[in-house]
Amino acid sequence: MNEKVLNQTEKTSAIEQFLKSERPTDNKILPKAGANRWHNLITTNATIAIGSRLSNHKCEIYAGNMCVQLNAKRFCYPDLAIVSGEPNFTDSNFDILLNPSILVEIFSNSVNSFDKMERLESFLAMPSIRECLLVKEDEMRVEHYARQNAKQWIYRIYNERDDVISLDSINCKISLAEIYTHIKFRETEISSKAVN
C-alpha cells in the first residue's frame, strides 16, 4: 500500500479547489451520466423503499445531489448515499460527505464498463462503506457488495422480481419489485410489492 499521506494543508487545498469550480484540474469528479425517466424513477423508488423502513434508525439518506469525497482528490455524486450514524462533512457548508455507509449507483447499458469499475473500486476503497448497490436501469439486475472485512466482500446478483435485498448494515430489506416499480422492460410494467 504505497499511498501518499497528505498533510492537512494539502487536503484543505484540494477541497478548496474542488469547491471553487467543481471542475478542478487536480481533483477528479467521477463522471455522471444524465438521468432519464427510468433513472429518476429507480432513484425515487429506492429512496422511498429504504427511507420508509428507517424511521426508527439513526440514518440519513441523500438522493442525487450530495457530493461524496472518495479520497483526497476524487469526488462523486452518487444516486443515493446513506449514512448510518452521525454524518461527517468537510466543513460547515455540509455539502461534501465524508462517511457514507451505503452508496447506490444506477447504470445503463451505455455506461462504459471501465467507468463502472473505476467508480465501484473507488466506492469499495472507502473505509466507511459497508454496502454498495449497482442498479441497472435497462434490465432487472442489482449487484450487491457487502463488506465482510477490510479485504473481503460478498457479491450477490439479484435479477428476479421477487428477489429481496437485505441491507444488513442498516437492517433493511427491499425487493426488486419495489426498486423497479413503474419501470417498463419490453413493454411489461413491474408493479410494486412491498417487503416488510
Secondary structure, 3 states (H helix, E strand, C coil): CCCCCCCHHHHHHHHHHHHHHCCCCCCEECCCCCCCHHHHHHHHHHHHHHHCCCCCCCEEEEECCCEEEEECCEEECCCEEEEECCCCECCCCCCEECCCCEEEEEECCCCCHHHHHHHHHHHHHCCCCCEEEEEECCCCCEEEEEEEECCEEEEEEECCCCCEEEEHHHCEEEEHHHHCCCCEECCEECCCCCCC
